[in-house]
Amino acid sequence: MAIPAALLRRFYVKNSLQNGNDGIQFRLTNRIAPTTIVSLGPIEIDGELFAPDQIMVSASKARAASAIHEQAPFLLRMGKKMTISIPGEILEPGSHQVILHAVTKEVGPVSIEFEETT
């Protein structure tokens, strides 16, 4: 079942894309339905790909996106917030196109796409 891009975009917390102390970061909040993530990444920013082993996911605790898989899924309950970061990377000021690729147990592959200015 394909989920419309506009609905998936609702996961992104507007104006959260920034350069943080730990590199590039942005936030997601689940506003749709409980979701079981079984794969997270890559993330594409302005055409540059960042692999799961370059991505950190923080909710109640931090872990590498590469540690999220079928046997160790990430449950994103309704209303739950998470921060996605790419340590050591910096965004130049301006507009950025971001695509977060993930696979969920419920619907399979999804892509959360957004554009934001830093």
PyMOL commands that set and color helices and strands:
alter all, ss='L'
color gray80, all
select helices_A, chain A and resi 5-9+52-54+65-67
alter helices_A, ss='H'
color red, helices_A
select strands_A, chain A and resi 18-20+23-29+35-45+48-50+56-58+62-64+74-76+81-86+95-104+108-117
alter strands_A, ss='S'
color yellow, strands_A
deselect
rebuild
show_as cartoon
